[in-house]
């Protein structure tokens, strides 16, 4: 994977999860599902399983529900990481999958 920063990777995930983006006087923030607002540097997808697992669930649902996009089996490696990988590895593969998904979806 390209050398993507944690902040950029977390922003990719936040956009995939359709978090609301708000403009505050100190810059853009994301409104998370708990109602709190977070600056891009404060997103916790790379350190919190509580944040990352809903993303994995969304990806799994896309794949298992036979989404109309051509999601080939080599792109679902992120689902095979549950048991053996660190959160850092799962986060990285999640960002990779979302980048692939975003560049291949037709709508």
MOPAC internal coordinates of N, CA, C and O (Angstrom, degrees):
PM7 1SCF
backbone

  N    0.0000 0     0.00 0     0.00 0    0    0    0
  C    1.4493 1     0.00 0     0.00 0    1    0    0
  C    1.5196 1   108.39 1     0.00 0    2    1    0
  O    1.2310 1   121.28 1   -33.44 1    3    2    1
  N    1.3184 1   115.17 1   146.56 1    3    2    1
  C    1.4485 1   119.49 1   176.40 1    5    3    2
  C    1.5158 1   108.99 1   -58.26 1    6    5    3
  O    1.2310 1   121.18 1   -22.50 1    7    6    5
  N    1.3140 1   115.35 1   157.50 1    7    6    5
  C    1.4569 1   119.70 1   178.01 1    9    7    6
  C    1.5171 1   109.30 1   -73.47 1   10    9    7
  O    1.2310 1   120.80 1   -93.38 1   11   10    9
  N    1.2957 1   116.08 1    86.62 1   11   10    9
  C    1.4600 1   121.75 1  -179.81 1   13   11   10
  C    1.5222 1   107.97 1   -96.65 1   14   13   11
  O    1.2310 1   120.91 1   -41.47 1   15   14   13
  N    1.3049 1   115.86 1   138.53 1   15   14   13
  C    1.4595 1   119.34 1  -179.87 1   17   15   14
  C    1.5296 1   109.86 1   -72.81 1   18   17   15
  O    1.2310 1   121.19 1   -22.25 1   19   18   17
  N    1.3027 1   115.32 1   157.75 1   19   18   17
  C    1.4632 1   120.49 1   177.39 1   21   19   18
  C    1.5223 1   109.77 1   -59.31 1   22   21   19
  O    1.2310 1   120.52 1   136.63 1   23   22   21
  N    1.3309 1   116.61 1   -43.37 1   23   22   21
  C    1.4608 1   120.28 1  -179.13 1   25   23   22
  C    1.5352 1   111.18 1   -61.78 1   26   25   23
  O    1.2310 1   120.48 1   135.75 1   27   26   25
  N    1.3294 1   116.69 1   -44.25 1   27   26   25
  C    1.4696 1   120.08 1   178.86 1   29   27   26
  C    1.5277 1   111.08 1   -66.02 1   30   29   27
  O    1.2310 1   120.51 1   137.36 1   31   30   29
  N    1.3253 1   116.64 1   -42.64 1   31   30   29
  C    1.4638 1   120.30 1   178.24 1   33   31   30
  C    1.5206 1   111.76 1   -61.74 1   34   33   31
  O    1.2310 1   120.71 1   137.13 1   35   34   33
  N    1.3217 1   116.24 1   -42.87 1   35   34   33
  C    1.4632 1   119.88 1   178.53 1   37   35   34
  C    1.5268 1   111.38 1   -65.35 1   38   37   35
  O    1.2310 1   120.21 1   144.72 1   39   38   37
  N    1.3326 1   117.21 1   -35.28 1   39   38   37
  C    1.4645 1   120.27 1   177.09 1   41   39   38
  C    1.5247 1   110.75 1   -66.90 1   42   41   39
  O    1.2310 1   120.21 1   141.54 1   43   42   41
  N    1.3337 1   117.21 1   -38.46 1   43   42   41
  C    1.4651 1   120.87 1   175.82 1   45   43   42
  C    1.5217 1   110.16 1   -59.95 1   46   45   43
  O    1.2310 1   120.63 1   135.17 1   47   46   45
  N    1.3177 1   116.39 1   -44.83 1   47   46   45
  C    1.4691 1   120.60 1   179.29 1   49   47   46
  C    1.5287 1   110.32 1   -65.32 1   50   49   47
  O    1.2310 1   119.98 1   134.53 1   51   50   49
  N    1.3274 1   117.64 1   -45.47 1   51   50   49
  C    1.4706 1   121.24 1  -179.14 1   53   51   50
  C    1.5227 1   110.94 1   -58.95 1   54   53   51
  O    1.2310 1   120.33 1   138.72 1   55   54   53
  N    1.3242 1   116.97 1   -41.28 1   55   54   53
  C    1.4653 1   120.37 1   178.10 1   57   55   54
  C    1.5217 1   111.10 1   -66.76 1   58   57   55
  O    1.2310 1   120.02 1   139.89 1   59   58   57
  N    1.3297 1   117.57 1   -40.11 1   59   58   57
  C    1.4634 1   122.50 1   177.08 1   61   59   58
  C    1.5280 1   110.27 1   -60.83 1   62   61   59
  O    1.2310 1   120.65 1   141.90 1   63   62   61
  N    1.3151 1   116.37 1   -38.10 1   63   62   61
  C    1.4627 1   121.49 1  -179.94 1   65   63   62
  C    1.5283 1   111.87 1   -82.30 1   66   65   63
  O    1.2310 1   120.65 1  -179.49 1   67   66   65
  N    1.3334 1   116.37 1     0.51 1   67   66   65
  C    1.4574 1   123.50 1   176.80 1   69   67   66
  C    1.5303 1   112.58 1    59.41 1   70   69   67
  O    1.2310 1   121.22 1  -140.04 1   71   70   69
  N    1.3413 1   115.27 1    39.96 1   71   70   69
  C    1.4587 1   118.31 1   174.12 1   73   71   70
  C    1.5217 1   108.58 1   -67.37 1   74   73   71
  O    1.2310 1   121.38 1   -35.94 1   75   74   73
  N    1.3058 1   114.96 1   144.06 1   75   74   73
  C    1.4572 1   120.60 1   179.12 1   77   75   74
  C    1.5254 1   109.30 1   -71.18 1   78   77   75
  O    1.2310 1   120.91 1   -47.77 1   79   78   77
  N    1.3229 1   115.87 1   132.23 1   79   78   77
  C    1.4579 1   121.15 1   176.87 1   81   79   78
  C    1.5229 1   107.92 1  -102.82 1   82   81   79
  O    1.2310 1   120.84 1   -49.72 1   83   82   81
  N    1.3225 1   115.99 1   130.28 1   83   82   81
  C    1.4612 1   121.08 1  -179.94 1   85   83   82
  C    1.5214 1   109.06 1  -124.13 1   86   85   83
  O    1.2310 1   120.87 1   -34.47 1   87   86   85
  N    1.3043 1   115.93 1   145.53 1   87   86   85
  C    1.4569 1   121.01 1   177.43 1   89   87   86
  C    1.5252 1   108.56 1   -98.30 1   90   89   87
  O    1.2310 1   121.01 1   -62.46 1   91   90   89
  N    1.3100 1   115.68 1   117.54 1   91   90   89
  C    1.4585 1   121.94 1   178.06 1   93   91   90
  C    1.5267 1   107.92 1  -106.81 1   94   93   91
  O    1.2310 1   120.44 1    -7.40 1   95   94   93
  N    1.3106 1   116.76 1   172.60 1   95   94   93
  C    1.4652 1   119.31 1  -179.22 1   97   95   94
  C    1.5272 1   112.40 1   -65.03 1   98   97   95
  O    1.2310 1   119.83 1   161.29 1   99   98   97
  N    1.3184 1   117.94 1   -18.71 1   99   98   97
  C    1.4635 1   121.54 1   179.68 1  101   99   98
  C    1.5261 1   112.41 1  -104.61 1  102  101   99
  O    1.2310 1   119.93 1  -172.99 1  103  102  101
  N    1.3364 1   117.74 1     7.01 1  103  102  101
  C    1.4650 1   121.27 1   177.38 1  105  103  102
  C    1.5152 1   112.22 1   127.12 1  106  105  103
  O    1.2310 1   121.81 1     4.33 1  107  106  105
  N    1.2972 1   114.14 1  -175.67 1  107  106  105
  C    1.4617 1   120.67 1  -178.49 1  109  107  106
  C    1.5244 1   110.47 1   -75.73 1  110  109  107
  O    1.2310 1   121.05 1   -36.74 1  111  110  109
  N    1.3199 1   115.59 1   143.26 1  111  110  109
  C    1.4598 1   122.10 1   175.87 1  113  111  110
  C    1.5212 1   108.22 1  -134.79 1  114  113  111
  O    1.2310 1   121.32 1   -21.35 1  115  114  113
  N    1.3227 1   115.07 1   158.65 1  115  114  113
  C    1.4568 1   121.93 1   174.75 1  117  115  114
  C    1.5159 1   108.42 1  -105.11 1  118  117  115
  O    1.2310 1   120.69 1   -44.62 1  119  118  117
  N    1.3271 1   116.29 1   135.38 1  119  118  117
  C    1.4595 1   120.42 1   173.40 1  121  119  118
  C    1.5188 1   106.72 1   -91.90 1  122  121  119
  O    1.2310 1   120.60 1   -65.86 1  123  122  121
  N    1.3214 1   116.47 1   114.14 1  123  122  121
  C    1.4661 1   122.35 1  -177.06 1  125  123  122
  C    1.5227 1   109.88 1   -83.01 1  126  125  123
  O    1.2310 1   121.04 1   -10.27 1  127  126  125
  N    1.3188 1   115.62 1   169.73 1  127  126  125
  C    1.4638 1   120.83 1  -175.72 1  129  127  126
  C    1.5253 1   113.30 1   -62.88 1  130  129  127
  O    1.2310 1   120.03 1   159.23 1  131  130  129
  N    1.3278 1   117.55 1   -20.77 1  131  130  129
  C    1.4662 1   119.66 1   178.05 1  133  131  130
  C    1.5291 1   111.89 1   -84.47 1  134  133  131
  O    1.2310 1   120.26 1  -177.74 1  135  134  133
  N    1.3479 1   117.11 1     2.26 1  135  134  133
  C    1.4567 1   121.67 1   179.06 1  137  135  134
  C    1.5140 1   114.18 1    90.52 1  138  137  135
  O    1.2310 1   120.45 1   165.11 1  139  138  137
  N    1.3204 1   116.74 1   -14.89 1  139  138  137
  C    1.4591 1   120.96 1   178.90 1  141  139  138
  C    1.5232 1   109.95 1   -74.66 1  142  141  139
  O    1.2310 1   120.84 1   -24.81 1  143  142  141
  N    1.3201 1   116.00 1   155.19 1  143  142  141
  C    1.4600 1   120.67 1   175.16 1  145  143  142
  C    1.5222 1   109.12 1  -105.96 1  146  145  143
  O    1.2310 1   121.28 1   -36.73 1  147  146  145
  N    1.3254 1   115.15 1   143.27 1  147  146  145
  C    1.4537 1   121.66 1  -177.11 1  149  147  146
  C    1.5237 1   109.54 1  -133.80 1  150  149  147
  O    1.2310 1   120.66 1   -45.51 1  151  150  149
  N    1.3093 1   116.35 1   134.49 1  151  150  149
  C    1.4614 1   120.43 1   169.78 1  153  151  150
  C    1.5271 1   106.68 1   -67.80 1  154  153  151
  O    1.2310 1   120.23 1   -23.06 1  155  154  153
  N    1.3300 1   117.16 1   156.94 1  155  154  153
  C    1.4677 1   118.43 1   179.20 1  157  155  154
  C    1.5334 1   112.96 1   -52.66 1  158  157  155
  O    1.2310 1   120.06 1   143.75 1  159  158  157
  N    1.3086 1   117.50 1   -36.25 1  159  158  157
  C    1.4667 1   120.38 1  -179.72 1  161  159  158
  C    1.5237 1   113.17 1   -71.96 1  162  161  159
  O    1.2310 1   120.05 1   168.22 1  163  162  161
  N    1.3318 1   117.51 1   -11.78 1  163  162  161
  C    1.4663 1   121.24 1  -177.67 1  165  163  162
  C    1.5285 1   113.43 1  -100.72 1  166  165  163
  O    1.2310 1   119.93 1   176.35 1  167  166  165
  N    1.3321 1   117.74 1    -3.65 1  167  166  165
  C    1.4679 1   120.06 1   177.97 1  169  167  166
  C    1.5195 1   109.01 1   -63.63 1  170  169  167
  O    1.2310 1   120.10 1   -34.15 1  171  170  169
  N    1.3354 1   117.41 1   145.85 1  171  170  169
  C    1.4640 1   121.36 1  -168.71 1  173  171  170
  C    1.5258 1   114.14 1  -116.55 1  174  173  171
  O    1.2310 1   120.16 1  -160.52 1  175  174  173
  N    1.3312 1   117.31 1    19.48 1  175  174  173
  C    1.4695 1   118.97 1  -178.16 1  177  175  174
  C    1.5241 1   112.38 1   -59.35 1  178  177  175
  O    1.2310 1   119.86 1   148.89 1  179  178  177
  N    1.3027 1   117.88 1   -31.11 1  179  178  177
  C    1.4583 1   121.74 1  -176.39 1  181  179  178
  C    1.5271 1   113.32 1   -82.99 1  182  181  179
  O    1.2310 1   119.77 1   170.86 1  183  182  181
  N    1.3381 1   118.04 1    -9.14 1  183  182  181
  C    1.4698 1   120.35 1  -177.56 1  185  183  182
  C    1.5222 1   114.35 1  -127.07 1  186  185  183
  O    1.2310 1   119.76 1   170.01 1  187  186  185
  N    1.3260 1   118.05 1    -9.99 1  187  186  185
  C    1.4637 1   120.16 1  -173.87 1  189  187  186
  C    1.5283 1   111.39 1  -125.32 1  190  189  187
  O    1.2310 1   121.22 1   -61.03 1  191  190  189
  N    1.3232 1   115.28 1   118.97 1  191  190  189
  C    1.4678 1   119.34 1   174.84 1  193  191  190
  C    1.5209 1   110.06 1   -63.27 1  194  193  191
  O    1.2310 1   119.83 1   148.95 1  195  194  193
  N    1.3376 1   117.93 1   -31.05 1  195  194  193
  C    1.4627 1   120.88 1   178.32 1  197  195  194
  C    1.5241 1   111.28 1   -61.74 1  198  197  195
  O    1.2310 1   120.03 1   148.23 1  199  198  197
  N    1.3117 1   117.54 1   -31.77 1  199  198  197
  C    1.4616 1   121.52 1   177.61 1  201  199  198
  C    1.5217 1   111.26 1   -84.27 1  202  201  199
  O    1.2310 1   120.33 1   140.73 1  203  202  201
  N    1.3272 1   116.97 1   -39.27 1  203  202  201
  C    1.4607 1   120.62 1  -172.31 1  205  203  202
  C    1.5287 1   113.30 1   -78.44 1  206  205  203
  O    1.2310 1   119.59 1   145.93 1  207  206  205
  N    1.3173 1   118.38 1   -34.07 1  207  206  205
  C    1.4650 1   119.91 1  -174.85 1  209  207  206
  C    1.5362 1   113.59 1   -62.79 1  210  209  207
  O    1.2310 1   118.33 1   142.18 1  211  210  209
  N    1.3343 1   120.80 1   -37.82 1  211  210  209
  C    1.4716 1   118.04 1   174.82 1  213  211  210
  C    1.5335 1   112.74 1   -61.20 1  214  213  211
  O    1.2310 1   120.28 1   149.87 1  215  214  213
  N    1.3095 1   117.06 1   -30.13 1  215  214  213
  C    1.4689 1   121.21 1   177.05 1  217  215  214
  C    1.5265 1   109.23 1   -68.06 1  218  217  215
  O    1.2310 1   120.74 1   134.30 1  219  218  217
  N    1.3229 1   116.19 1   -45.70 1  219  218  217
  C    1.4684 1   121.40 1   178.38 1  221  219  218
  C    1.5264 1   109.54 1   -61.21 1  222  221  219
  O    1.2310 1   120.47 1   138.97 1  223  222  221
  N    1.3098 1   116.71 1   -41.03 1  223  222  221
  C    1.4654 1   120.63 1   178.39 1  225  223  222
  C    1.5235 1   110.77 1   -62.06 1  226  225  223
  O    1.2310 1   119.91 1   137.93 1  227  226  225
  N    1.3185 1   117.78 1   -42.07 1  227  226  225
  C    1.4655 1   120.60 1   178.50 1  229  227  226
  C    1.5244 1   110.52 1   -63.38 1  230  229  227
  O    1.2310 1   120.15 1   137.06 1  231  230  229
  N    1.3312 1   117.32 1   -42.94 1  231  230  229
  C    1.4611 1   120.91 1   177.78 1  233  231  230
  C    1.5231 1   110.28 1   -62.89 1  234  233  231
  O    1.2310 1   120.59 1   134.76 1  235  234  233
  N    1.3210 1   116.47 1   -45.24 1  235  234  233
  C    1.4713 1   120.80 1   179.09 1  237  235  234
  C    1.5160 1   110.45 1   -59.05 1  238  237  235
  O    1.2310 1   120.22 1   136.53 1  239  238  237
  N    1.3172 1   117.19 1   -43.47 1  239  238  237
  C    1.4682 1   120.72 1   179.31 1  241  239  238
  C    1.5238 1   111.60 1   -63.76 1  242  241  239
  O    1.2310 1   120.08 1   141.20 1  243  242  241
  N    1.3245 1   117.46 1   -38.80 1  243  242  241
  C    1.4637 1   120.37 1   176.48 1  245  243  242
  C    1.5268 1   110.71 1   -59.07 1  246  245  243
  O    1.2310 1   121.18 1   136.54 1  247  246  245
  N    1.3116 1   115.34 1   -43.46 1  247  246  245
  C    1.4562 1   120.64 1  -176.87 1  249  247  246
  C    1.5244 1   111.11 1   -73.49 1  250  249  247
  O    1.2310 1   119.97 1   131.48 1  251  250  249
  N    1.3150 1   117.66 1   -48.52 1  251  250  249
  C    1.4602 1   120.92 1  -175.07 1  253  251  250
  C    1.5139 1   113.76 1   -72.14 1  254  253  251
  O    1.2310 1   120.16 1   154.55 1  255  254  253
  N    1.3177 1   117.30 1   -25.45 1  255  254  253
  C    1.4598 1   120.42 1   179.25 1  257  255  254
  C    1.5194 1   112.04 1   -87.91 1  258  257  255
  O    1.2310 1   121.15 1  -164.40 1  259  258  257
  N    1.3443 1   115.41 1    15.60 1  259  258  257
  C    1.4631 1   120.58 1   176.41 1  261  259  258
  C    1.5179 1   111.17 1    50.81 1  262  261  259
  O    1.2310 1   121.56 1  -126.36 1  263  262  261
  N    1.3189 1   114.63 1    53.64 1  263  262  261
  C    1.4552 1   121.11 1   179.86 1  265  263  262
  C    1.5196 1   109.48 1   -55.11 1  266  265  263
  O    1.2310 1   119.36 1   -32.20 1  267  266  265
  N    1.3292 1   118.83 1   147.80 1  267  266  265
  C    1.4667 1   120.32 1  -174.69 1  269  267  266
  C    1.5221 1   114.96 1   -65.26 1  270  269  267
  O    1.2310 1   119.81 1   169.60 1  271  270  269
  N    1.3155 1   117.97 1   -10.40 1  271  270  269
  C    1.4538 1   119.15 1   177.70 1  273  271  270
  C    1.5114 1   109.28 1   -77.73 1  274  273  271
  O    1.2310 1   120.42 1   -26.86 1  275  274  273
  N    1.3056 1   116.81 1   153.14 1  275  274  273
  C    1.4599 1   121.95 1  -178.86 1  277  275  274
  C    1.5223 1   109.29 1   -80.21 1  278  277  275
  O    1.2310 1   120.89 1   -95.74 1  279  278  277
  N    1.3213 1   115.90 1    84.26 1  279  278  277
  C    1.4548 1   121.34 1   179.34 1  281  279  278
  C    1.5192 1   107.09 1   -94.78 1  282  281  279
  O    1.2310 1   120.71 1   -80.06 1  283  282  281
  N    1.3074 1   116.25 1    99.94 1  283  282  281
  C    1.4549 1   120.41 1  -177.97 1  285  283  282
  C    1.5217 1   110.46 1   -80.06 1  286  285  283
  O    1.2310 1   121.02 1   -20.30 1  287  286  285
  N    1.3117 1   115.65 1   159.70 1  287  286  285
  C    1.4612 1   121.47 1  -173.20 1  289  287  286
  C    1.5284 1   112.17 1   -61.35 1  290  289  287
  O    1.2310 1   119.16 1   149.76 1  291  290  289
  N    1.3408 1   119.22 1   -30.24 1  291  290  289
  C    1.4545 1   119.36 1   180.00 1  293  291  290
  C    1.5220 1   112.42 1   -70.42 1  294  293  291
  O    1.2310 1   119.60 1   167.81 1  295  294  293
  N    1.3072 1   118.37 1   -12.19 1  295  294  293
  C    1.4561 1   121.93 1   179.20 1  297  295  294
  C    1.5232 1   112.74 1   -93.17 1  298  297  295
  O    1.2310 1   119.63 1  -179.81 1  299  298  297
  N    1.3108 1   118.30 1     0.19 1  299  298  297
  C    1.4613 1   120.21 1  -178.19 1  301  299  298
  C    1.5278 1   111.91 1  -104.28 1  302  301  299
  O    1.2310 1   120.40 1  -160.54 1  303  302  301
  N    1.3128 1   116.85 1    19.46 1  303  302  301
  C    1.4575 1   119.79 1   179.16 1  305  303  302
  C    1.5159 1   112.50 1   -56.37 1  306  305  303
  O    1.2310 1   120.41 1   150.64 1  307  306  305
  N    1.3209 1   116.83 1   -29.36 1  307  306  305
  C    1.4599 1   119.95 1  -179.34 1  309  307  306
  C    1.5282 1   110.77 1   -58.03 1  310  309  307
  O    1.2310 1   119.76 1   148.32 1  311  310  309
  N    1.3184 1   118.06 1   -31.68 1  311  310  309
  C    1.4657 1   120.78 1  -179.88 1  313  311  310
  C    1.5240 1   112.27 1   -72.11 1  314  313  311
  O    1.2310 1   120.17 1   157.51 1  315  314  313
  N    1.3145 1   117.28 1   -22.49 1  315  314  313
  C    1.4597 1   120.95 1  -179.32 1  317  315  314
  C    1.5222 1   112.83 1   -85.22 1  318  317  315
  O    1.2310 1   119.85 1   179.44 1  319  318  317
  N    1.2959 1   117.89 1    -0.56 1  319  318  317
  C    1.4603 1   121.68 1  -175.11 1  321  319  318
  C    1.5212 1   113.95 1   -92.72 1  322  321  319
  O    1.2310 1   119.80 1   173.94 1  323  322  321
  N    1.3229 1   117.99 1    -6.06 1  323  322  321
  C    1.4624 1   121.30 1  -173.91 1  325  323  322
  C    1.5246 1   114.23 1   -49.63 1  326  325  323
  O    1.2310 1   120.22 1   133.13 1  327  326  325
  N    1.3020 1   117.18 1   -46.87 1  327  326  325
  C    1.4611 1   120.23 1  -168.35 1  329  327  326
  C    1.5149 1   113.04 1   -86.33 1  330  329  327
  O    1.2310 1   120.20 1   140.06 1  331  330  329
  N    1.3258 1   117.22 1   -39.94 1  331  330  329
  C    1.4607 1   119.03 1  -168.06 1  333  331  330
  C    1.5185 1   115.70 1  -105.27 1  334  333  331
  O    1.2310 1   118.96 1   166.88 1  335  334  333
  N    1.2918 1   119.60 1   -13.12 1  335  334  333
  C    1.4604 1   119.94 1  -170.48 1  337  335  334
  C    1.5223 1   112.78 1   -99.76 1  338  337  335
  O    1.2310 1   122.14 1   -22.50 1  339  338  337
  N    1.3189 1   113.50 1   157.50 1  339  338  337
  C    1.4594 1   121.09 1   174.95 1  341  339  338
  C    1.5211 1   109.35 1   -77.24 1  342  341  339
  O    1.2310 1   120.47 1   -16.28 1  343  342  341
  N    1.3139 1   116.70 1   163.72 1  343  342  341
  C    1.4633 1   120.41 1   177.79 1  345  343  342
  C    1.5288 1   110.22 1   -61.90 1  346  345  343
  O    1.2310 1   120.04 1   146.22 1  347  346  345
  N    1.3254 1   117.52 1   -33.78 1  347  346  345
  C    1.4513 1   120.34 1   179.20 1  349  347  346
  C    1.5298 1   111.32 1   -62.11 1  350  349  347
  O    1.2310 1   120.51 1   136.99 1  351  350  349
  N    1.3377 1   116.63 1   -43.01 1  351  350  349
  C    1.4582 1   121.50 1   179.47 1  353  351  350
  C    1.5183 1   110.99 1   -68.01 1  354  353  351
  O    1.2310 1   120.27 1   136.76 1  355  354  353
  N    1.3195 1   117.10 1   -43.24 1  355  354  353
  C    1.4630 1   120.41 1   178.77 1  357  355  354
  C    1.5243 1   109.94 1   -63.95 1  358  357  355
  O    1.2310 1   120.01 1   137.69 1  359  358  357
  N    1.3322 1   117.58 1   -42.31 1  359  358  357
  C    1.4660 1   121.43 1   177.79 1  361  359  358
  C    1.5225 1   110.56 1   -59.09 1  362  361  359
  O    1.2310 1   120.51 1   132.02 1  363  362  361
  N    1.3302 1   116.63 1   -47.98 1  363  362  361
  C    1.4640 1   121.20 1  -178.42 1  365  363  362
  C    1.5345 1   110.81 1   -60.84 1  366  365  363
  O    1.2310 1   120.11 1   134.35 1  367  366  365
  N    1.3264 1   117.40 1   -45.65 1  367  366  365
  C    1.4583 1   120.82 1  -179.94 1  369  367  366
  C    1.5321 1   111.58 1   -68.04 1  370  369  367
  O    1.2310 1   120.41 1   148.24 1  371  370  369
  N    1.3187 1   116.83 1   -31.76 1  371  370  369
  C    1.4613 1   121.01 1   176.01 1  373  371  370
  C    1.5228 1   110.36 1   -64.83 1  374  373  371
  O    1.2310 1   120.31 1   133.60 1  375  374  373
  N    1.3224 1   117.01 1   -46.40 1  375  374  373
  C    1.4663 1   120.71 1   177.54 1  377  375  374
  C    1.5225 1   109.68 1   -60.94 1  378  377  375
  O    1.2310 1   120.12 1   136.43 1  379  378  377
  N    1.3232 1   117.38 1   -43.57 1  379  378  377
  C    1.4625 1   121.80 1   178.83 1  381  379  378
  C    1.5313 1   110.40 1   -58.73 1  382  381  379
  O    1.2310 1   120.71 1   132.99 1  383  382  381
  N    1.3249 1   116.25 1   -47.01 1  383  382  381
  C    1.4653 1   119.59 1  -179.98 1  385  383  382
  C    1.5217 1   111.16 1   -61.54 1  386  385  383
  O    1.2310 1   119.78 1   134.71 1  387  386  385
  N    1.3263 1   118.03 1   -45.29 1  387  386  385
  C    1.4677 1   121.31 1  -178.43 1  389  387  386
  C    1.5247 1   110.13 1   -62.98 1  390  389  387
  O    1.2310 1   120.10 1   139.12 1  391  390  389
  N    1.3272 1   117.41 1   -40.88 1  391  390  389
  C    1.4631 1   119.36 1   176.93 1  393  391  390
  C    1.5256 1   110.40 1   -61.16 1  394  393  391
  O    1.2310 1   120.47 1   134.78 1  395  394  393
  N    1.3226 1   116.71 1   -45.22 1  395  394  393
  C    1.4654 1   120.71 1   177.92 1  397  395  394
  C    1.5286 1   110.14 1   -61.34 1  398  397  395
  O    1.2310 1   120.54 1   132.28 1  399  398  397
  N    1.3098 1   116.58 1   -47.72 1  399  398  397
  C    1.4657 1   122.30 1  -178.45 1  401  399  398
  C    1.5262 1   110.41 1   -59.38 1  402  401  399
  O    1.2310 1   120.61 1   132.24 1  403  402  401
  N    1.3219 1   116.44 1   -47.76 1  403  402  401
  C    1.4691 1   120.03 1  -178.74 1  405  403  402
  C    1.5252 1   112.55 1   -62.59 1  406  405  403
  O    1.2310 1   120.37 1   145.76 1  407  406  405
  N    1.3145 1   116.89 1   -34.24 1  407  406  405
  C    1.4678 1   119.08 1  -179.34 1  409  407  406
  C    1.5210 1   112.80 1   -82.52 1  410  409  407
  O    1.2310 1   119.66 1   168.84 1  411  410  409
  N    1.3328 1   118.26 1   -11.16 1  411  410  409
  C    1.4707 1   121.22 1  -178.23 1  413  411  410
  C    1.5217 1   114.58 1  -112.42 1  414  413  411
  O    1.2310 1   119.45 1   169.10 1  415  414  413
  N    1.3178 1   118.66 1   -10.90 1  415  414  413
  C    1.4588 1   118.84 1   179.76 1  417  415  414
  C    1.5221 1   109.76 1   -73.10 1  418  417  415
  O    1.2310 1   121.32 1   -26.47 1  419  418  417
  N    1.3017 1   115.07 1   153.53 1  419  418  417
  C    1.4645 1   119.74 1  -174.09 1  421  419  418
  C    1.5160 1   112.95 1  -102.96 1  422  421  419
  O    1.2310 1   119.35 1   172.24 1  423  422  421
  N    1.3242 1   118.84 1    -7.76 1  423  422  421
  C    1.4606 1   120.36 1   178.94 1  425  423  422
  C    1.5043 1   110.47 1  -121.49 1  426  425  423
  O    1.2310 1   120.10 1   180.00 1  427  426  425

